[in-house]
C-alpha cells in the first residue's frame, strides 16, 4: 500500500462519507458529455463528479494515455508502473491541499462534470470474454439440483478453475435493456423440443477481471505474475436462460443460453485501489497442482448485493447479499490456468468469476438458487413471487469494500428485461 490509500486523504471536490467514489478509489470509465461534442473521453469518478482525463492530458498533467483515446485499452496495455504512476498523480491533483487543478477555474470547468450529466459507455473494448465457475457454494447448489447431493461437484472441479469462452460482442454497459432471448427448450413434459422465448431467465452475480498487458502465444503467465496482468475489476451480471442452456449444453457447454447479453458496470476499480481489502480465501483441499498454487491472500472482502424491481414496485428490493471472499478460485489462478496451454490474453479481455454464492440461502447469487429450481419462489413486498425474471423486471447489482471512514465502491450494474423480439421463422 502507499499514500493513495491513506484514509485521511480528502479531495477539494465534495465527497459524501458513503460515496462509492472517494479519492482513495478513482475508478476509470469512458463517457459522453455535450461539452465534448459527444466524443467519448476517459475519466475517473470521484464523489458525484467525473474528471475528464483527456483535458488533463492535453494540459501536460498526465502521461499521454488519454488525450485522443476513446477507450481505456491503450492505458490497459501500459502496465502496472504506468497505472500506479497515474494513480499517484491523480490523487495529488485532486487532493484538497493541491492548487494546480483546484485553483484553475478554466480547467475545472472544462474537465469536471457532474455524473448526472454524462452518459457512461463501455469502459474498454472487450477483446475476448471468458466466464469461470469459481464459487464452490454455487457449483455445489447447482450440482445438487441436477445430479443429487452425492454427485454435486464434478470430479475436476476441485482441481482446476472450470470455465468457458463467451461472446464479447454482447457485453454491454450498465443501463442497457436486455431482450428476453428466443431459443429451443425441451420441457420434461414435452414430446419434442419447443421454440420460443425463454421461460427461465435469470441473473448471475459476478465480478470481472479486466486484463492489461497480455502474453505471447505459447508463453503462459505464471500464477506468481498473474496479478501484474490484471488492471482492475467490474461488476458483472451474466444473464442466463436456464431452460435454453439445459437443453443445449451437452456435450459442448453453454451457447445461446448465455451469449445474448452480459452486463458490466461502467467504472473499473483498479487492483491498486482494492489492495487494502485483500484477504484469505477458502482453504483449497486437495492442494492444487503446482502451477495453480498462489501465494498470499488473493481474495477480497468485497460486499455484493442484488436488488430486484418489478413494474408493480416503486423501490428495488434486496434479494441477495454475498461477498467475493467466498470465491474458491482466485483471479491469479484463473489467469494462470487460462494461459497454461499457451493461450494469449490481450489488453481488454474480460474474465468473469462465475456466480458468487455464499453459504446462507440469502447469499445465493442467482434466482436458480434463491428459488431453488423454482420449487421455492421468493415473495416480494408487493405480494408478487419470482422463480425467474419476468418482462419489466429490473435487476440492480452493487458492490463495495468498507474502509476506515471511506468505501471503495463499484457503483451499479443495472439491466431491465424487455419482451422477446417478434420473430417469424
C-alpha positions as CSV (number, residue, x, y, z in Angstrom):
1,X,0.0,0.0,0.0
2,X,1.0,3.6,-0.5
3,X,0.0,7.2,0.2
4,X,-3.0,6.9,-2.2
5,X,-4.7,4.5,0.4
6,X,-4.4,6.9,3.3
7,X,-7.8,7.2,4.9
8,X,-7.0,10.8,5.9
9,X,-6.9,11.9,2.2
10,X,-9.5,14.4,1.2
11,X,-10.4,15.9,-2.1
12,X,-11.2,19.6,-2.9
13,X,-14.3,18.2,-4.5
14,X,-17.1,17.3,-2.1
15,X,-17.4,13.6,-1.4
16,X,-20.1,12.1,0.9
17,X,-18.9,9.6,3.6
18,X,-20.9,6.8,2.0
19,X,-19.9,7.7,-1.6
20,X,-18.6,4.7,-3.6
21,X,-16.0,7.0,-5.2
22,X,-13.8,8.7,-2.7
23,X,-10.3,9.9,-3.5
24,X,-9.0,6.6,-2.3
25,X,-10.8,4.9,-5.2
26,X,-10.6,6.8,-8.5
27,X,-12.1,4.2,-10.8
28,X,-11.8,4.6,-14.6
29,X,-14.5,4.8,-17.2
30,X,-15.5,6.2,-20.6
31,X,-18.3,8.7,-21.1
32,X,-20.1,11.2,-23.3
33,X,-20.8,14.8,-22.4
34,X,-22.3,17.5,-24.6
35,X,-19.4,19.9,-23.9
36,X,-17.1,17.3,-25.6
37,X,-19.3,17.3,-28.7
38,X,-20.4,13.7,-27.7
39,X,-16.9,12.3,-28.3
40,X,-16.0,9.5,-25.9
41,X,-13.5,10.6,-23.2
42,X,-11.8,8.7,-20.5
43,X,-12.4,9.8,-16.9
44,X,-12.2,8.9,-13.3
45,X,-15.2,9.1,-10.9
46,X,-14.9,11.0,-7.6
47,X,-17.9,11.8,-5.4
48,X,-20.7,12.9,-7.7
49,X,-18.3,14.0,-10.4
50,X,-16.2,12.7,-13.3
51,X,-12.8,14.2,-14.0
52,X,-12.1,14.2,-17.8
53,X,-8.6,12.9,-18.2
54,X,-8.5,13.9,-21.9
55,X,-8.3,17.6,-20.8
56,X,-5.8,16.9,-18.0
57,X,-3.6,15.1,-20.5
58,X,-3.9,17.9,-23.0
59,X,-2.5,20.3,-20.4
60,X,0.5,18.0,-19.8
61,X,-0.6,17.0,-16.3
62,X,-0.6,13.2,-17.2
63,X,1.5,10.8,-19.3
64,X,-0.4,10.9,-22.6
65,X,-2.5,7.8,-22.3
66,X,-5.9,9.6,-22.6
67,X,-5.8,12.5,-25.0
68,X,-7.3,11.3,-28.2
69,X,-8.3,7.9,-26.8
70,X,-11.8,6.7,-26.9
71,X,-11.4,3.7,-24.6
72,X,-9.1,2.5,-21.8
73,X,-7.3,0.0,-23.9
74,X,-4.1,2.0,-24.5
75,X,-3.8,2.6,-20.8
76,X,-4.5,-1.1,-20.0
77,X,-1.6,-2.0,-22.3
78,X,0.7,0.3,-20.5
79,X,1.1,-1.9,-17.4
80,X,1.4,-1.7,-13.6
81,X,4.1,1.0,-13.4
82,X,2.1,3.4,-15.6
83,X,-1.1,2.6,-13.7
84,X,0.4,3.3,-10.3
85,X,2.2,6.5,-11.5
86,X,-1.1,7.8,-12.9
87,X,-3.0,7.0,-9.8
88,X,-0.5,8.8,-7.6
89,X,-0.6,11.9,-9.9
90,X,-4.4,11.9,-9.9
91,X,-4.5,11.5,-6.2
92,X,-2.2,14.5,-5.8
93,X,-4.1,16.7,-8.3
94,X,-7.5,16.0,-6.6
95,X,-6.2,16.5,-3.1
96,X,-7.6,19.4,-1.0
97,X,-4.1,20.8,-0.5
98,X,-3.1,20.9,-4.1
99,X,-3.8,24.1,-6.1
100,X,-2.9,23.0,-9.7
101,X,-6.5,21.9,-10.5
102,X,-8.4,23.3,-7.5
103,X,-7.5,26.9,-8.3
104,X,-7.6,26.7,-12.2
105,X,-11.1,27.7,-12.8
106,X,-10.9,27.4,-16.6
107,X,-9.5,23.8,-16.4
108,X,-12.1,22.8,-13.7
109,X,-14.9,23.9,-16.0
110,X,-13.5,22.0,-18.9
111,X,-12.6,18.9,-17.1
112,X,-15.0,18.3,-14.2
113,X,-18.7,17.3,-14.8
114,X,-21.5,16.1,-12.6
115,X,-22.0,12.4,-13.0
116,X,-25.7,13.1,-13.6
117,X,-24.8,14.9,-16.8
118,X,-22.8,12.2,-18.5
119,X,-23.7,9.1,-20.5
120,X,-21.4,6.2,-19.4
121,X,-20.1,3.9,-22.2
122,X,-18.3,0.5,-22.2
123,X,-15.1,1.5,-20.5
124,X,-12.9,-0.7,-22.7
125,X,-13.1,-2.6,-26.0
126,X,-13.7,-6.1,-24.9
127,X,-11.5,-8.4,-26.9
128,X,-12.4,-11.8,-25.6
129,X,-14.7,-12.9,-22.8
130,X,-14.3,-15.9,-20.5
131,X,-16.7,-17.0,-17.8
132,X,-15.4,-19.1,-14.9
133,X,-17.3,-21.2,-12.4
134,X,-15.3,-20.3,-9.3
135,X,-17.8,-20.4,-6.4
136,X,-17.9,-23.8,-4.6
137,X,-21.2,-22.9,-3.0
138,X,-22.8,-22.1,-6.3
139,X,-21.4,-25.1,-8.1
140,X,-22.5,-27.4,-5.2
141,X,-26.0,-25.9,-5.2
142,X,-26.4,-26.4,-9.0
143,X,-25.0,-29.9,-8.8
144,X,-27.4,-30.9,-6.1
145,X,-30.3,-29.7,-8.1
146,X,-29.4,-31.5,-11.3
147,X,-27.3,-34.5,-10.1
148,X,-28.1,-35.0,-6.5
149,X,-26.0,-34.4,-3.3
150,X,-23.6,-37.3,-3.8
151,X,-22.5,-36.1,-7.3
152,X,-22.8,-32.3,-6.7
153,X,-19.3,-31.4,-7.8
154,X,-17.9,-32.9,-11.0
155,X,-14.6,-34.8,-10.5
156,X,-12.5,-31.9,-12.0
157,X,-14.0,-29.0,-10.0
158,X,-11.6,-29.1,-7.0
159,X,-8.5,-29.4,-9.3
160,X,-8.9,-26.5,-11.8
161,X,-10.9,-23.3,-12.4
162,X,-13.7,-24.6,-14.7
163,X,-14.6,-22.0,-17.4
164,X,-15.9,-21.5,-20.9
165,X,-15.4,-18.9,-23.7
166,X,-18.3,-16.5,-24.0
167,X,-19.2,-13.9,-26.5
168,X,-17.6,-10.4,-26.3
169,X,-19.9,-8.7,-28.8
170,X,-22.9,-8.9,-26.4
171,X,-21.0,-7.5,-23.4
172,X,-23.0,-4.3,-22.7
173,X,-22.7,-1.4,-20.3
174,X,-25.0,-0.9,-17.3
175,X,-28.3,0.6,-18.2
176,X,-28.7,-1.3,-21.5
177,X,-32.0,-3.1,-21.8
178,X,-31.9,-6.9,-22.2
179,X,-34.4,-8.6,-24.6
180,X,-35.7,-12.0,-23.4
181,X,-33.9,-14.5,-25.6
182,X,-35.5,-16.9,-28.0
183,X,-34.3,-20.4,-28.4
184,X,-35.0,-24.1,-28.2
185,X,-36.2,-25.7,-24.9
186,X,-37.1,-29.3,-24.0
187,X,-39.5,-29.3,-21.0
188,X,-39.8,-32.6,-19.2
189,X,-43.5,-33.0,-20.2
190,X,-42.9,-32.1,-23.9
191,X,-42.7,-34.9,-26.5
192,X,-40.2,-32.9,-28.6
193,X,-38.2,-29.6,-28.3
194,X,-40.1,-26.3,-28.4
195,X,-39.1,-23.0,-29.8
196,X,-40.0,-19.6,-28.2
197,X,-39.0,-17.1,-25.5
198,X,-37.1,-18.4,-22.5
199,X,-39.3,-19.0,-19.5
200,X,-36.4,-19.4,-17.1
201,X,-34.5,-16.1,-17.5
202,X,-32.1,-15.5,-14.6
203,X,-29.4,-13.1,-13.3
204,X,-25.9,-14.1,-12.2
205,X,-24.0,-12.1,-9.6
206,X,-20.3,-12.0,-10.7
207,X,-17.1,-10.0,-10.8
208,X,-15.0,-9.5,-13.9
209,X,-11.2,-9.0,-14.1
210,X,-10.1,-6.6,-16.8
211,X,-6.8,-7.7,-18.4
212,X,-4.0,-5.3,-19.0
213,X,-0.8,-6.4,-20.8
214,X,-1.3,-9.8,-22.4
215,X,1.2,-12.6,-23.1
216,X,2.7,-14.0,-26.3
217,X,1.1,-17.0,-27.9
218,X,2.7,-20.1,-26.4
219,X,4.0,-18.3,-23.3
220,X,1.9,-19.0,-20.2
221,X,1.6,-16.5,-17.4
222,X,2.7,-17.9,-14.0
223,X,0.4,-17.7,-11.0
224,X,3.0,-15.6,-9.3
225,X,3.0,-12.9,-12.0
226,X,-0.7,-13.1,-12.9
227,X,-1.8,-10.0,-10.9
228,X,0.6,-7.9,-12.9
229,X,-1.7,-8.6,-15.9
230,X,-4.9,-7.5,-14.2
231,X,-5.8,-3.8,-14.3
232,X,-8.9,-4.0,-12.2
233,X,-12.5,-5.3,-11.7
234,X,-16.0,-4.6,-12.7
235,X,-19.4,-5.9,-11.6
236,X,-20.9,-8.4,-14.0
237,X,-24.4,-9.7,-14.5
238,X,-24.1,-12.7,-16.8
239,X,-27.7,-13.2,-17.7
240,X,-28.7,-16.8,-18.2
241,X,-31.6,-18.5,-19.9
242,X,-31.7,-21.7,-17.8
243,X,-34.2,-23.6,-20.0
244,X,-32.3,-22.9,-23.2
245,X,-29.0,-23.8,-21.6
246,X,-30.3,-27.0,-20.1
247,X,-31.2,-28.4,-23.5
248,X,-28.2,-27.2,-25.4
249,X,-25.2,-27.5,-23.1
250,X,-24.3,-31.2,-23.5
251,X,-21.8,-32.1,-24.8
252,X,-20.1,-28.7,-25.6
253,X,-21.3,-26.4,-22.9
254,X,-23.2,-23.0,-22.8
255,X,-24.2,-21.3,-26.1
256,X,-27.4,-19.5,-26.8
257,X,-28.5,-19.7,-23.2
258,X,-25.6,-17.3,-22.2
259,X,-24.4,-15.3,-25.2
260,X,-27.4,-13.0,-25.6
261,X,-26.2,-10.4,-23.0
262,X,-23.6,-9.8,-20.3
263,X,-23.9,-6.5,-18.4
264,X,-20.9,-4.8,-16.7
265,X,-20.6,-1.7,-14.5
266,X,-19.2,1.4,-16.2
267,X,-16.4,2.1,-13.7
268,X,-13.3,-0.1,-13.5
269,X,-12.0,-0.3,-9.9
270,X,-8.2,-0.9,-10.0
271,X,-6.5,-3.7,-8.2
272,X,-4.4,-1.0,-6.5
273,X,-7.5,0.6,-5.0
274,X,-8.6,-2.8,-3.8
275,X,-5.2,-3.6,-2.2
276,X,-6.2,-2.9,1.4
277,X,-9.1,-5.3,1.2
278,X,-7.2,-8.5,0.1
279,X,-8.0,-11.4,2.4
280,X,-7.6,-15.1,2.6
281,X,-9.9,-17.2,0.5
282,X,-11.4,-20.7,1.3
283,X,-8.9,-23.4,2.1
284,X,-8.2,-25.4,-1.1
285,X,-8.2,-29.1,-0.4
286,X,-6.8,-31.1,-2.1
287,X,-3.9,-28.7,-2.8
288,X,-3.9,-27.5,-6.4
289,X,-1.2,-28.7,-8.8
290,X,2.0,-26.6,-8.5
291,X,1.2,-24.3,-11.4
292,X,-2.0,-23.2,-9.6
293,X,-0.6,-22.7,-6.1
294,X,-0.8,-19.0,-5.4
295,X,1.0,-17.3,-2.6
296,X,-0.5,-14.7,-0.3
297,X,-4.2,-13.6,0.1
298,X,-5.8,-13.1,-3.2
299,X,-9.5,-13.0,-2.2
300,X,-11.2,-9.7,-1.5
301,X,-13.5,-8.7,1.3
302,X,-16.0,-7.2,-1.2
303,X,-19.6,-6.9,-0.3
304,X,-22.1,-7.7,-3.0
305,X,-25.8,-7.1,-3.2
306,X,-28.6,-7.7,-5.8
307,X,-31.9,-5.8,-5.9
308,X,-35.0,-6.6,-7.9
309,X,-37.6,-4.1,-9.0
310,X,-40.8,-5.1,-10.7
311,X,-43.3,-3.0,-12.6
312,X,-45.5,-3.1,-9.6
313,X,-42.8,-1.9,-7.1
314,X,-41.7,1.7,-6.8
315,X,-38.5,0.7,-4.9
316,X,-36.0,-2.1,-5.6
317,X,-36.0,-5.0,-3.1
318,X,-32.8,-6.6,-1.7
319,X,-32.9,-10.3,-2.8
320,X,-29.2,-11.3,-2.3
321,X,-26.3,-10.3,-0.1
322,X,-23.0,-12.0,-0.8
323,X,-19.2,-11.4,-0.7
324,X,-16.3,-12.0,-3.1
325,X,-14.3,-13.8,-0.4
326,X,-16.4,-16.9,-0.9
327,X,-14.8,-17.5,-4.3
328,X,-12.8,-20.7,-4.2
329,X,-10.6,-20.0,-7.2
330,X,-8.9,-16.6,-7.2
331,X,-8.0,-14.2,-10.0
332,X,-4.3,-15.3,-10.1
333,X,-5.3,-18.9,-10.5
334,X,-7.9,-18.0,-13.2
335,X,-5.2,-16.2,-15.3
336,X,-2.6,-18.9,-14.8
337,X,-5.0,-21.7,-15.8
338,X,-6.3,-19.7,-18.8
339,X,-2.8,-19.3,-20.2
340,X,-1.1,-22.5,-19.1
341,X,-1.7,-24.1,-22.5
342,X,-0.2,-21.1,-24.3
343,X,-3.4,-19.1,-24.8
344,X,-2.6,-15.5,-25.4
345,X,-4.6,-12.9,-23.4
346,X,-4.8,-9.4,-24.7
347,X,-5.5,-5.9,-23.2
348,X,-9.2,-5.5,-22.8
349,X,-10.0,-9.2,-22.3
350,X,-12.7,-9.8,-19.6
351,X,-12.5,-12.8,-17.2
352,X,-15.7,-13.2,-15.1
353,X,-15.7,-15.1,-11.9
354,X,-18.9,-17.1,-12.3
355,X,-21.8,-16.7,-9.9
356,X,-20.7,-15.7,-6.4
357,X,-22.8,-17.5,-3.8
358,X,-22.2,-17.7,-0.1
359,X,-23.2,-20.4,2.5
360,X,-26.5,-18.9,3.5
361,X,-29.7,-19.1,1.4
362,X,-29.9,-15.3,1.2
363,X,-26.4,-15.1,-0.2
364,X,-27.1,-17.2,-3.3
365,X,-26.2,-15.2,-6.4
366,X,-28.9,-16.4,-8.8
367,X,-32.6,-16.9,-8.8
368,X,-32.0,-20.5,-9.8
369,X,-30.6,-21.0,-6.2
370,X,-32.7,-18.4,-4.4
371,X,-35.9,-20.1,-5.6
372,X,-34.2,-23.5,-5.6
373,X,-35.0,-24.6,-9.2
374,X,-38.5,-22.9,-9.0
375,X,-39.6,-25.1,-6.1
376,X,-39.4,-22.2,-3.5
377,X,-40.4,-19.0,-5.2
378,X,-39.3,-15.8,-3.4
379,X,-42.1,-13.5,-2.3
380,X,-41.6,-9.7,-2.8
381,X,-43.2,-7.0,-0.6
382,X,-45.7,-6.4,-3.4
383,X,-47.0,-9.9,-3.0
384,X,-45.5,-11.0,-6.3
385,X,-43.5,-14.2,-6.5
386,X,-40.5,-14.9,-8.6
387,X,-38.8,-18.1,-9.6
388,X,-37.3,-16.5,-12.7
389,X,-37.3,-13.0,-14.2
390,X,-40.4,-11.6,-15.8
391,X,-40.7,-8.9,-18.5
392,X,-40.3,-5.5,-17.0
393,X,-38.2,-6.7,-14.1
394,X,-35.1,-4.6,-13.3
395,X,-32.0,-6.1,-11.7
396,X,-29.6,-3.8,-9.8
397,X,-26.2,-5.1,-8.5
398,X,-23.8,-3.2,-6.4
399,X,-20.6,-3.8,-4.6
400,X,-18.1,-2.2,-2.2
401,X,-15.2,-2.6,0.2
402,X,-15.6,-0.9,3.5
403,X,-12.5,1.1,4.7
404,X,-11.7,3.3,7.7
405,X,-14.1,6.1,7.1
406,X,-14.5,5.5,3.4
407,X,-15.6,2.8,1.0
408,X,-14.2,1.6,-2.4
409,X,-17.4,1.1,-4.5
410,X,-18.2,-0.1,-7.9
411,X,-21.4,1.8,-8.4
412,X,-24.1,-0.3,-10.0
413,X,-24.7,-2.6,-12.9
414,X,-28.4,-2.3,-14.0
415,X,-30.5,-4.0,-16.6
416,X,-34.2,-4.3,-17.4
417,X,-35.9,-7.2,-19.1
418,X,-37.8,-6.4,-22.3
419,X,-40.2,-8.8,-24.1
420,X,-38.6,-11.1,-26.6
421,X,-38.4,-9.7,-30.1
422,X,-41.1,-10.7,-32.6
423,X,-39.8,-13.4,-34.9
424,X,-41.3,-15.3,-37.8
425,X,-39.2,-18.3,-38.9
